Amino acid sequence: MKRQHKINHGWQRPSDPITPEYQREIDRSVSKAETKWRQAQKAVQRAEKAAARAELRAARKPGPETIAARDEARRLVLQRLAELREIEALMRTPTHTTPVAVHRTGRQERLEVGEYHQPRKKKTPKQPVKTSRRNP
């Protein structure tokens, strides 16, 4: 079936002339939209500043995991510094007033710092006397 009527897709209805009342209404709505947009921009800037302040506060007030990790790191650093002081003391030549002996006991793989003490003997627990009874 062939269409007899051709549709003109390029045709548009002619627009009505803009009246002064309609122009005022358009201007009012545009000004309201602009003020809303400016307020939204200011709100975004305030939110960014608040987020930056919150990040700074969070950096100042760490959480429990951060505190625990920091305390553990501090403990390890202090332990390493104590070891370093011991090593530095060993490197210095001892004077006659402060003799410090370094003994290698043989059982340990590390150096013992300080005075040598004989290791305490382990006490063996007393065991009850066992007797065997044989039936003849």
C-alpha angles and dihedrals in degrees: 000000000000122000115235096192120072117208116219104217094181094062118105129186111256112253121244117245113263112250122214091247091053091047090053089051091050091048092050093050091046092050091048090050091049092050090048089050092050091048090050091051091051090048090052091051091048090049091050091050091048090050090050090050090048090052090051091048090048089051089052094044107044123195126249094267091052092047092050092048091047092049091049091050090048091050091051092048092050090048091052091047091052090051089049091052090051091051092047090051089052091050093055116084109253117237124222091256096057110035113183119185126204113206129187107207097193097231096070122065093216134065119263114223120209136026119345117245125185109249113252117252115244114244114234112222116245112253124205117255111258121210126189120218116205122197111224 
